[in-house]
């Protein structure tokens, strides 16, 4: 389990593998007055795109969404809107997400535990 904070802007690379049914817990700061956004995105290639060698890190099963909404997914990226007060979801990737092959990003000063 890893905790990520200060993930605005470019975000941070994952530091641990993600596999099996994984709970993602998103904490919002007390100062947040609206909603925030959380994104997990596969690292792009040198041309800034995904290609046939890019891992499909966002493929999998999403369940138990609580305090999050508007899930948007592709093979390489998923995003959710996070309600004020935080939220969580369960994500089971189709294959192990290797550490360093995905970014976690967020707005609103959120922190994320995966």
C-alpha positions in Angstrom: 0.0 0.0 0.0 1.3 3.4 -0.9 0.2 6.9 -0.1 0.5 9.8 -2.6 0.2 13.5 -1.7 1.1 16.7 -3.6 -0.2 15.0 -6.8 -1.3 18.1 -8.6 0.1 19.1 -12.0 2.3 16.3 -13.5 1.4 14.0 -10.6 3.6 11.2 -9.3 4.7 7.9 -10.6 3.3 4.8 -8.7 5.9 3.4 -6.3 4.4 0.0 -5.8 2.8 -2.7 -8.0 -1.1 -2.7 -8.1 -2.7 -6.1 -8.5 -5.9 -7.9 -7.4 -8.8 -6.2 -5.8 -7.3 -2.9 -4.6 -9.1 -0.2 -2.6 -8.2 3.3 -3.6 -9.0 5.8 -0.9 -9.1 9.5 -1.7 -8.8 12.1 1.1 -9.8 15.7 0.5 -8.4 18.6 2.6 -10.7 20.4 5.0 -10.1 23.6 3.0 -11.8 22.1 -0.1 -15.1 23.8 -0.9 -16.1 22.0 -4.1 -15.2 18.7 -5.7 -11.8 17.4 -6.8 -10.6 15.0 -9.5 -8.4 11.9 -9.3 -6.7 10.3 -12.3 -4.5 7.2 -12.8 -2.8 7.3 -16.2 -0.3 5.0 -18.0 3.0 6.7 -18.7 3.1 7.9 -22.3 5.9 7.1 -24.8 8.6 9.5 -25.9 6.1 10.9 -28.5 3.6 11.7 -25.8 1.2 9.0 -26.9 0.3 5.4 -26.2 1.3 2.6 -28.6 1.2 -1.2 -28.8 3.9 -1.5 -26.2 2.1 0.7 -23.6 0.6 -1.2 -20.7 -3.2 -1.1 -20.5 -3.1 -0.1 -16.9 -6.7 1.1 -16.7 -8.3 -2.1 -18.0 -10.1 -3.9 -15.2 -13.2 -3.9 -13.0 -14.4 -1.0 -11.0 -16.7 -1.4 -8.0 -17.9 0.0 -4.7 -17.7 3.6 -5.7 -18.4 5.7 -2.6 -18.0 9.5 -2.6 -16.8 9.4 -6.2 -18.7 9.8 -9.4 -18.4 10.3 -13.2 -16.0 7.4 -13.7 -14.4 7.8 -17.2 -12.1 5.0 -18.4 -10.1 3.9 -21.4 -7.4 1.2 -21.7 -4.7 3.6 -20.4 -6.4 6.1 -18.1 -9.3 6.4 -15.6 -10.6 9.5 -13.8 -13.3 10.1 -11.2 -14.9 13.2 -9.6 -14.3 13.2 -5.8 -16.9 14.7 -3.6 -16.0 17.1 -0.8 -15.3 14.8 2.1 -13.4 12.2 0.1 -14.3 8.8 -1.3 -13.1 5.4 -2.4 -13.5 2.8 -5.1 -12.3 -0.8 -5.7 -10.2 -1.4 -8.8 -9.1 -4.8 -10.0 -6.7 -4.3 -12.9 -6.8 -7.0 -15.6 -3.1 -7.4 -15.1 -0.6 -6.2 -12.6 0.3 -2.5 -12.9 4.0 -2.4 -12.5 5.4 0.3 -10.2 6.6 3.3 -12.3 4.3 2.6 -15.3 1.5 4.9 -14.2 1.0 8.4 -12.8 -1.4 9.4 -10.1 -2.8 12.9 -10.4 -5.3 15.0 -8.5 -6.8 18.4 -8.0 -7.9 20.2 -4.9 -5.0 19.1 -2.8 -6.2 15.5 -2.4 -4.1 12.6 -1.2 -4.6 9.0 -2.3 -3.9 5.7 -0.7 -3.6 2.7 -3.1 
